[in-house]
Amino acid sequence: MTRTIAIVFARNYAKELKRLAFRIPVWMVDTPENRAAAQATLQDAVEWPHITVTLFRPDEDLRSLLAQIAIEHAVDGVEIIGSPLTDATRETLSGAGFHRFEATAEGFRARKS
C-alpha cells in the first residue's frame, strides 16, 4: 500500500485543507490563515483520528522537511502543493529516493516506485 503525505507550501490553503487532511496526512507552511485552518481541522480529529496536520516554518526547506517526515512516517509518495517542480526540487527528492514525478493542477506528485 502506498503511504502518501502532502506538503503544502501555499500560503493560504485554508479552504482546501479539510478535504486534503481527511484523505492524507498534511504538512503545511505556518501562516496566520493556514494556522487557523489547521486548528479547525484538528478539532475534527476527535471524531476522525486519522486526520493529521503538521505546521512548518516558512523558512524550512524541502530537504529538512523530508528528513523530519521520514522520522514520523514511512512515506513512498508526496503531493507537493503550491510549489513547482524545479531542477533543484527534483534533485532533492531524487536524493530522498523519489524518482517518479507527475504534474498536478496545484503542484506535483513524487513517488519512490
N, C-alpha and C positions, 0 to 999 in steps of 0.2 A: 504494500500500500504506500502510495506517495504521501509524504509529510511535507506540506507546503505552508509557508508563512508569508505574510505581506509586510513589506517595508514601505511606509508611506512618507515621502518627502514633501508632499503637497502641504502648503502652509495653512490651508483651510479645507479640511476633508470632513468637516463636521456632519454634513448632510448624508454622506455616503458611509460613514463609519459603522453604524449599527448593522447594516446589511453585510458588510465585509466581515466584521467581527463575529457575526453569527456563523459564518462559513469557515473561517480560518483564523489562527492567532495573528494579531496585528502589532507591529512595532511602528510607532508614528512619531514624527517630529513634534516636539513640545512647543506649541504656540498657544496663546490665550484661547483661540477658537477650538483648536484640537484638544486642549486640556479639558475644557468644559464638556466637549462631546465624549471624551474618554471617561470622565467621571459619570456622566449619564449612562453611558453604555455599560460600565462596570456595575451599575446598580442592577442591570438585567442579569448579571452573572449569578445573582442569588437564585433566580429561577432557572437559568441556563448556565450551569457551572463550566461549560466548555468555552465560554467567552473569555478571551484574554486580550488585553490591550496594554502595551508597554510603551511609555513615552521615552524619547531620547533627546538629548540636547541638539539644538540646531547646528552646532559646530562639529558634531560627531560625523566621522567619515565612514564610508561603506565597509572598509577593511575592519575597523574596530567593532562596528555593529555585527558583522558576520562572526567575529570571534566571540562576542557576548552571546549571540543567538545560538552558536554551536554548543555553548555550555548548558543552555536551558532546553534546547530542542534538538532532536535528531532530524535534521532537515535535508531533504533532497530536492526541494523546489522552492523558489522565491518569486513572489509577484512584486515588482518594483512599481510604485505609483508616484507620479509627479516628478520623474527624472528620466531623461533619455538614456538609451544605451550608447555610451561613448566608447572609444577605444580604451580609455583608462578604466572605465567601469567593467568592460568585458575582460580586461586583463586581471582586475581584482577578483572578479567572480571565477574566472578560469583557475586562478591560483587557489581558490577555495573548493575546486572540484566541479564547478558548474560549466558545462560545455555545450548545452543546447539552449538557444535563445530564440524567442518569439516576440515580435512587437505586439502591443495591445493598444487600445484606444487611450489608456491612461498612462502607459509607460512600456513595460516589457515583462516577460517571464523568463526565468532561467531554471534549467533542470540539470541534475547531475547525470541522469541516464536517459 
